[in-house]
C-alpha cells in the first residue's frame, strides 16, 4: 500500500519537539528546520537584486 503524506497520522517525538513520524508509513518530518539549498537560492536572489539595483 502506497502511503500518502496528507493522510498520515503524524506523531511528535517526545524527545525532539521538531521531529514527527508517520504511524502509517514510518516517514519522518522535521519542522522548524530549513533547507540549505533554499537558503542559498534566497541569498542569491537577494544579492542579485541588490547588484541590479545598484548598477
Secondary structure, DSSP 8 states (H G I E B T S, - for coil): ----GGG--EEE-SS-TTEEEETTT--EEESS---HHHHHHHHHHHHHHHHHHH-
